[in-house]
């Protein structure tokens, strides 16, 4: 009976450590991908666009995490495109007043400079800078947590 309990504890420990490891890897991959997109966007072209909607949005149940939900349109030749990416990386802000300040700078109907990928004109952004600090921070914390979980799990798997 004790062997089964030890096996169950080992399985639970490995699943927990593995899950946190996967989450950390996804966070790192996302931060690196957004960094690459930001760097690549410096080769993109710009065009004048127009703000269609501009509001502060709250994601989930946390009233302290807000983002600027801005949609815009731009025209290239006969084709009209609609975009919603404001920055690369995290669109959330720590304080709702930061999102509100960005929304105030982009009222509905105002002109904006839109950066678009000439190879894929529907891929666009308003600001080419990246906001990945939170992704790096959360990923780093997850790595530390995963290391702690693996430290506890490995002795159960390999006594």
Secondary structure, DSSP 8 states (H G I E B T S, - for coil): -HHHHHHHHHHHHHHHHHHHHHHHHHHHHHHHHHHHHHHHGGG-EEEEEEEEEEEEEE-TT-TT-EEEEEEEEEEETTEEEEE---SEE--EESSHHHHHHHHHHS-TT-EEEEEEETTEEEEEES--SEE-HHHHHHHHHHHHHHHHHHHHHHHHH--
